[in-house]
Amino acid sequence: MSDKVLVEQRGHVLLVTINRPEARNAVDLDVCVGVGDAVEQAEADPEIRALVLTGAGEQAFCAGADLKAIARGEPILPPGKEHWSFAGFVNHFTRKPTIAAVNGNALGGGTELALACDLVVAVETANFGLPEVKRGLVAAAGGAFRITRQLPTRVGLELLLTGRPMPAEEALRWGLVNRIVPSGEALSAALELAETIAANAPLAVQASKRIAYGVAEGERADEEALWKLNNGIIPEIMRSADAKEGPTAFAEKRAPVWTAR
């Protein structure tokens, strides 16, 4: 396994750390494989009763996809396992409860990772948000539909359509996160929460999660049509002139000129 993802078992909890602090824990192919394999490990091991996902350092939980890797033409989804989706995680269901320990900013793909977790603990300095529209893009890793399910519709739509960041305190108020803690304490708080869950009867916990999400045969039935819609629309957006203009303008440090083409 690449050292870009660290996996450690602590009792009945599997701790998974995206270990690229120099890249703000951006996701490349190695990260996707490492996190995806860790989810498979947690799902298969009866001794694992909860999974905690975090990022290395205190600057960022995850900055989203590694744009430099993408610019080099490198894939960030492993062939044959594309169904895991972003970071090997956002559409990779496990019966084991998952907790995000948001140790820093979680924008774009970072927010989508948090949305994919069952519970979220964040430091008080963290920010959440889906700024993709500012770059001519769409929050394609589940964010476009999960944000309006996990927040009141109008609050979620405001984040989605404006791209503005939401501070951790506001995220707590709207229920996007379970609790906020001082800087440097997200991991310890998330592990404590995971251990509380792990002390309960594992089969009952897993069954409760499956019922809560309406999961049959490892798939969330409530999201199946939304993923199909999402995956059908995204290629059209990615071929647009605006999708090219947004990242180019960002790299050139200028305002984008949109053409709606």
C-alpha positions as CSV (number, residue, x, y, z in Angstrom):
1,M,0.0,0.0,0.0
2,S,1.2,3.5,-0.8
3,D,2.3,5.7,2.0
4,K,-0.2,8.3,0.7
5,V,-2.8,6.5,2.8
6,L,-2.0,5.3,6.3
7,V,-4.2,2.5,7.8
8,E,-4.1,1.7,11.5
9,Q,-6.3,-0.6,13.6
10,R,-7.1,0.8,17.0
11,G,-9.1,-1.8,18.9
12,H,-12.3,-2.2,16.9
13,V,-11.8,1.0,15.0
14,L,-10.0,1.4,11.7
15,L,-8.2,4.7,11.3
16,V,-7.6,5.8,7.6
17,T,-5.5,8.9,7.0
18,I,-5.0,10.6,3.7
19,N,-1.3,11.3,4.0
20,R,-0.5,14.1,1.5
21,P,-0.2,17.2,3.7
22,E,2.1,18.8,1.2
23,A,-0.7,18.6,-1.4
24,R,-3.5,19.5,1.1
25,N,-4.4,15.8,1.1
26,A,-5.6,16.0,-2.5
27,V,-6.8,12.7,-4.0
28,D,-4.8,10.9,-6.8
29,L,-5.0,7.3,-7.9
30,D,-2.9,6.0,-5.0
31,V,-5.2,7.7,-2.5
32,C,-8.3,6.3,-4.2
33,V,-6.9,2.8,-4.1
34,G,-5.6,3.1,-0.6
35,V,-8.8,4.4,0.9
36,G,-11.0,2.0,-1.2
37,D,-9.0,-1.0,-0.1
38,A,-9.3,0.2,3.6
39,V,-13.1,0.3,3.2
40,E,-13.0,-3.3,1.8
41,Q,-10.8,-4.3,4.8
42,A,-13.2,-2.8,7.3
43,E,-16.2,-4.4,5.6
44,A,-14.6,-7.9,5.6
45,D,-13.2,-7.9,9.1
46,P,-15.7,-8.7,11.9
47,E,-13.3,-7.2,14.4
48,I,-13.7,-3.7,12.8
49,R,-16.8,-2.0,14.0
50,A,-16.2,1.6,12.8
51,L,-14.0,3.5,10.4
52,V,-12.6,7.0,11.0
53,L,-11.4,9.0,7.9
54,T,-9.1,12.0,8.3
55,G,-6.3,13.9,6.6
56,A,-2.7,14.4,7.7
57,G,-1.7,17.7,9.3
58,E,-3.9,20.6,10.4
59,Q,-4.2,22.6,7.2
60,A,-6.7,20.6,5.2
61,F,-8.9,17.6,5.6
62,C,-8.9,17.1,1.8
63,A,-8.6,19.7,-1.0
64,G,-10.4,17.5,-3.6
65,A,-9.0,15.9,-6.7
66,D,-5.3,16.3,-7.5
67,L,-5.6,18.7,-10.4
68,K,-1.9,18.4,-11.2
69,A,-2.3,14.6,-11.7
70,I,-5.3,15.2,-13.8
71,A,-3.4,17.8,-15.9
72,R,-0.7,15.2,-16.5
73,G,-3.4,12.8,-17.9
74,E,-3.3,10.5,-14.9
75,P,-6.5,8.7,-13.9
76,I,-7.7,9.1,-10.3
77,L,-10.1,6.2,-10.3
78,P,-8.6,2.6,-10.5
79,P,-9.7,0.6,-13.6
80,G,-12.4,-1.8,-12.7
81,K,-13.3,-0.1,-9.5
82,E,-14.7,3.2,-10.8
83,H,-17.9,2.4,-9.0
84,W,-16.1,3.3,-5.7
85,S,-16.1,6.9,-7.1
86,F,-14.0,9.8,-5.7
87,A,-11.3,8.8,-3.2
88,G,-12.5,5.2,-3.3
89,F,-15.1,6.2,-0.8
90,V,-18.0,8.4,-1.8
91,N,-20.1,5.7,-3.4
92,H,-18.4,2.8,-1.7
93,F,-20.9,1.5,0.9
94,T,-19.9,-0.3,4.1
95,R,-22.1,-1.6,6.8
96,K,-19.5,-0.3,9.3
97,P,-20.3,3.3,10.6
98,T,-17.9,5.9,9.1
99,I,-16.8,9.1,10.8
100,A,-15.0,12.0,9.2
101,A,-12.4,13.7,11.5
102,V,-12.2,17.0,9.7
103,N,-8.9,18.4,10.8
104,G,-8.9,21.5,8.5
105,N,-10.7,22.9,5.5
106,A,-12.9,20.5,3.6
107,L,-13.8,22.2,0.3
108,G,-15.0,20.6,-2.9
109,G,-14.1,17.0,-2.7
110,G,-13.3,17.4,1.0
111,T,-16.9,18.3,1.6
112,E,-18.1,15.4,-0.6
113,L,-16.0,13.0,1.6
114,A,-17.7,14.5,4.7
115,L,-21.1,14.1,3.1
116,A,-20.3,10.5,2.4
117,C,-19.6,9.7,6.0
118,D,-22.2,8.8,8.6
119,L,-21.0,11.2,11.2
120,V,-18.7,14.3,11.1
121,V,-16.5,15.9,13.8
122,A,-14.7,19.1,12.7
123,V,-12.3,21.6,14.1
124,E,-13.8,25.0,14.8
125,T,-11.6,26.6,12.1
126,A,-12.8,24.3,9.3
127,N,-14.8,25.4,6.3
128,F,-17.1,23.4,4.1
129,G,-18.3,24.2,0.7
130,L,-18.8,23.2,-3.0
131,P,-17.0,25.9,-5.0
132,E,-17.0,23.9,-8.3
133,V,-19.5,26.3,-10.0
134,K,-16.8,29.1,-9.6
135,R,-14.7,27.0,-12.0
136,G,-17.3,26.0,-14.5
137,L,-17.6,22.5,-12.9
138,V,-20.1,20.5,-10.9
139,A,-19.8,18.8,-7.5
140,A,-19.8,15.4,-9.2
141,A,-18.8,13.1,-6.3
142,G,-22.3,13.1,-4.8
143,G,-22.1,16.6,-3.5
144,A,-24.7,18.0,-5.9
145,F,-27.5,15.9,-4.5
146,R,-26.3,15.1,-1.0
147,I,-25.9,18.7,0.1
148,T,-29.6,19.3,-0.3
149,R,-30.5,16.1,1.6
150,Q,-28.2,16.8,4.5
151,L,-29.1,20.5,4.8
152,P,-32.4,22.2,4.4
153,T,-33.0,22.5,0.7
154,R,-32.6,26.2,0.4
155,V,-29.5,26.3,2.6
156,G,-28.0,23.4,0.5
157,L,-28.9,25.1,-2.8
158,E,-27.3,28.4,-1.6
159,L,-24.0,26.6,-1.0
160,L,-24.3,24.6,-4.3
161,L,-25.2,27.6,-6.5
162,T,-23.0,30.3,-4.9
163,G,-20.0,28.2,-4.1
164,R,-19.6,30.1,-0.8
165,P,-17.8,28.4,2.1
166,M,-19.7,27.5,5.3
167,P,-17.7,27.9,8.5
168,A,-17.8,25.0,11.0
169,E,-20.0,26.8,13.5
170,E,-22.7,27.4,10.8
171,A,-22.3,23.8,9.6
172,L,-23.0,22.6,13.2
173,R,-26.0,24.9,13.5
174,W,-27.6,23.4,10.3
175,G,-26.7,19.8,11.3
176,L,-24.0,19.2,8.6
177,V,-21.6,18.2,11.3
178,N,-22.2,16.5,14.7
179,R,-19.8,18.5,16.8
180,I,-17.0,21.0,16.5
181,V,-13.8,20.9,18.6
182,P,-10.7,23.1,19.1
183,S,-7.9,22.9,16.6
184,G,-6.0,19.7,16.8
185,E,-8.7,17.7,18.5
186,A,-10.8,16.4,15.6
187,L,-9.1,13.0,15.5
188,S,-9.3,12.3,19.2
189,A,-13.0,13.4,19.3
190,A,-13.8,11.2,16.3
191,L,-12.0,8.2,17.8
192,E,-13.9,8.7,21.0
193,L,-17.2,8.7,19.1
194,A,-16.1,5.6,17.1
195,E,-15.3,3.8,20.3
196,T,-18.7,4.6,21.8
197,I,-20.3,3.1,18.7
198,A,-17.9,0.1,18.8
199,A,-19.0,-0.7,22.3
200,N,-22.5,-1.6,21.1
201,A,-23.6,-4.8,19.5
202,P,-22.0,-4.8,16.0
203,L,-24.7,-6.7,14.1
204,A,-27.4,-4.4,15.6
205,V,-25.4,-1.3,14.7
206,Q,-24.8,-2.5,11.1
207,A,-28.4,-3.4,10.7
208,S,-29.5,-0.1,12.0
209,K,-27.3,1.7,9.5
210,R,-28.6,-0.4,6.6
211,I,-32.2,0.3,7.6
212,A,-31.6,4.0,8.1
213,Y,-30.2,4.3,4.5
214,G,-32.5,1.7,2.9
215,V,-29.7,-0.5,1.8
216,A,-30.3,-3.8,0.1
217,E,-27.5,-5.9,-1.3
218,G,-24.9,-3.3,-0.5
219,E,-26.5,-0.4,-2.5
220,R,-28.4,2.7,-1.3
221,A,-31.6,2.4,-3.2
222,D,-32.5,6.1,-2.4
223,E,-29.4,7.2,-4.4
224,E,-29.3,4.8,-7.3
225,A,-31.3,7.1,-9.7
226,L,-29.4,10.2,-8.5
227,W,-26.0,8.6,-9.3
228,K,-27.3,7.6,-12.7
229,L,-28.5,11.2,-13.4
230,N,-25.2,12.6,-12.0
231,N,-23.1,10.3,-14.1
232,G,-25.1,11.1,-17.2
233,I,-24.9,14.9,-16.9
234,I,-21.2,15.3,-15.8
235,P,-19.6,14.3,-19.2
236,E,-21.7,17.0,-20.9
237,I,-20.5,19.7,-18.5
238,M,-16.9,18.5,-18.7
239,R,-16.9,19.0,-22.5
240,S,-18.2,22.6,-22.2
241,A,-16.1,25.6,-23.0
242,D,-16.9,27.0,-19.5
243,A,-15.4,23.9,-17.9
244,K,-12.1,24.7,-19.6
245,E,-12.3,28.4,-18.9
246,G,-12.8,28.1,-15.2
247,P,-9.6,26.2,-14.3
248,T,-7.6,28.2,-16.9
249,A,-8.8,31.5,-15.4
250,F,-7.9,30.2,-11.9
251,A,-4.4,29.2,-13.0
252,E,-4.0,32.6,-14.7
253,K,-5.3,34.4,-11.6
254,R,-8.0,36.3,-13.5
255,A,-11.8,36.4,-13.5
256,P,-13.4,33.8,-15.8
257,V,-15.3,34.8,-18.9
258,W,-18.3,32.6,-19.1
259,T,-20.0,31.9,-22.5
260,A,-22.6,29.3,-21.4
261,R,-21.1,27.0,-24.1
